[in-house]
Amino acid sequence: MKIMVASDIHGSALYCWKMLDAFEREQADRLLLLGDLLYHGPRNDLPDGYAPKEVIPMLNAQKDRILCVRGNCDTEVDQMVLEFPIMAESCILWTGSRMVFATHGHRFNTECIPPLQPGDILLHGHTHVPAWEPFFASTADPARREGSLSAPECLYLNPGSVSIPKGNSPRGYMILTGYGAEWKTLEGETYHKISF
């Protein structure tokens, strides 16, 4: 299965449209949204093309193909206008033989780790910065926190942000398959790729 992963639209109709155009171009089976769909949040400037009322019908038109988790800017009012579930804090997916714990990132992240086993993937947005980093699920052991063991237990992945990228990263998304992950700009240019 090919899954397109995107996060942090923050009400930008302009970048939502570009994301959905990329979704069609990629011919992915599903679009996994990692939260913060309609509202820009008090810590962010308004993104270009900020028009949450325009984002609603664009996303609703894809309701049968969207999986979504709740972001810190998503509310029950947002759920009232969106025709697909957005209020789950996390979801579990499988890619190949690896379990993927998908969440927004404001509650569960590499500092507050959900229950994971070696080889699992923690996938979240929230930071607006793309990431592909190994980490140890057991942070109680200082040696593991320091990264001194020979092999990492888990992998942290972040698609970055569709509309408000940070850390000099591009606006983009991630493609997730059973073989690996690929980070792309909204125009479809690959800028990073990993294999599982």
C-alpha positions in Angstrom: 0.0 0.0 0.0 1.2 3.5 -0.8 0.3 6.1 1.7 0.8 9.9 1.3 1.4 11.5 4.7 0.9 15.2 5.2 0.6 17.5 8.2 -0.1 21.0 9.4 -2.3 22.5 6.6 -3.4 25.2 9.1 -6.3 26.5 7.0 -4.4 27.3 3.9 -6.6 26.7 0.8 -3.7 27.4 -1.5 -1.4 24.7 0.0 -4.3 22.3 0.6 -5.1 22.5 -3.1 -1.4 21.8 -3.9 -1.3 18.9 -1.5 -4.4 17.3 -3.0 -2.9 17.8 -6.5 0.2 16.0 -5.3 -2.1 13.2 -3.8 -3.7 12.7 -7.2 -0.3 12.8 -9.0 1.2 10.2 -6.6 -1.8 7.9 -7.1 -1.5 6.9 -3.4 -4.1 4.6 -1.9 -4.7 6.8 1.2 -3.9 10.2 2.5 -2.9 10.2 6.1 -3.3 13.7 7.7 -1.4 14.2 11.0 -3.5 17.0 12.3 -3.8 20.8 12.4 -6.1 21.1 9.5 -8.2 24.3 9.6 -6.8 26.7 12.2 -3.5 28.5 12.1 -2.9 28.4 15.8 -1.8 31.2 18.1 1.9 30.6 17.6 1.9 30.7 13.8 1.5 33.6 11.4 -1.4 33.2 8.9 -0.3 31.0 6.1 -0.6 32.2 2.5 -4.1 31.5 1.2 -5.6 31.2 4.7 -9.2 30.3 4.0 -10.4 27.5 6.3 -13.9 27.5 4.8 -12.4 26.7 1.4 -10.3 23.9 2.9 -13.4 22.1 4.3 -15.0 21.1 0.9 -11.6 20.2 -0.6 -10.9 17.7 2.2 -14.5 16.5 2.4 -14.4 15.6 -1.3 -11.6 13.1 -0.4 -13.3 11.8 2.8 -13.3 8.1 1.7 -9.5 8.2 1.1 -8.4 10.2 4.2 -7.2 8.8 7.5 -6.6 11.5 10.1 -5.4 12.1 13.7 -6.2 15.1 15.8 -3.7 18.0 16.1 -3.4 20.4 18.9 -5.2 23.1 16.8 -8.1 20.7 15.9 -11.4 21.0 17.8 -14.8 19.5 18.1 -16.1 22.4 16.0 -13.7 21.3 13.2 -15.1 17.8 13.4 -18.7 19.2 13.0 -17.8 20.5 9.5 -15.4 17.7 8.3 -17.0 14.5 7.1 -14.2 12.1 8.1 -13.0 11.3 11.7 -10.4 13.7 13.0 -10.5 13.4 16.8 -8.4 10.2 17.4 -5.1 11.0 19.2 -3.3 8.3 17.2 -3.7 5.5 14.7 -1.8 2.3 14.1 -0.8 1.3 10.6 1.4 -1.5 9.2 4.0 -0.9 6.5 5.6 -4.1 5.5 6.4 -5.8 8.8 6.8 -2.5 10.7 4.2 -1.1 13.0 3.6 2.7 12.5 2.3 4.7 15.5 0.9 7.8 13.8 0.0 10.9 15.9 0.2 14.7 15.7 3.3 15.0 18.0 2.1 17.4 20.7 1.5 14.6 23.2 3.5 11.6 21.9 6.9 12.3 20.5 10.6 11.2 21.1 10.5 12.9 24.5 7.1 11.3 25.5 7.3 7.9 23.8 4.2 5.8 23.2 4.4 2.0 23.8 6.7 0.9 21.0 8.7 -2.3 20.2 12.1 -2.5 18.5 11.6 -1.8 14.8 8.4 0.3 15.2 8.0 3.7 13.6 6.9 6.8 15.4 5.3 9.1 12.8 4.2 12.6 13.7 4.0 16.2 12.4 3.6 19.2 14.8 7.2 20.5 14.6 6.8 21.6 10.9 10.3 20.2 10.3 10.8 17.0 8.3 12.7 14.2 10.1 14.1 10.7 9.7 15.9 9.8 12.9 16.6 6.6 14.7 15.9 6.6 18.5 15.6 4.2 21.4 12.1 3.5 22.7 13.5 2.8 26.2 14.7 6.2 27.4 15.1 5.0 31.0 18.5 3.7 30.2 21.0 6.6 29.9 23.2 4.5 27.5 20.2 4.3 25.1 19.5 8.0 25.5 23.1 8.7 24.5 22.8 6.5 21.5 25.8 4.4 22.5 24.2 1.0 21.7 25.0 -0.5 18.3 21.6 -0.5 16.7 18.6 1.9 17.2 15.4 0.3 18.2 12.9 2.6 16.5 12.6 5.2 13.8 11.0 8.7 14.1 9.6 10.1 10.8 8.0 13.5 10.2 6.7 14.8 6.9 7.2 18.5 7.8 4.4 21.0 7.0 2.2 21.6 4.0 1.7 25.3 4.6 4.1 26.7 7.4 7.4 24.9 7.1 10.1 25.7 9.7 13.8 25.2 9.9 14.4 26.2 6.3 12.5 23.1 5.1 10.3 23.0 2.0 6.5 22.7 2.0 6.0 19.1 1.5 4.8 15.6 2.3 6.0 12.1 2.7 5.3 8.9 0.8 5.2 5.7 2.9 5.3 2.2 1.5 6.3 -1.2 2.8 9.8 -0.6 1.5 10.6 2.8 2.8 9.7 6.5 2.9 10.3 9.4 0.5 10.1 13.1 1.3 8.9 15.4 -1.5 8.2 19.1 -2.1 4.6 19.9 -3.0 5.8 20.1 -6.6 6.8 16.4 -6.4 10.6 16.8 -6.2 12.2 14.2 -3.9 14.7 15.6 -1.4 15.2 12.6 0.9 14.6 8.9 0.7 15.1 6.0 3.1 14.7 2.2 2.8 13.4 -0.1 5.6 
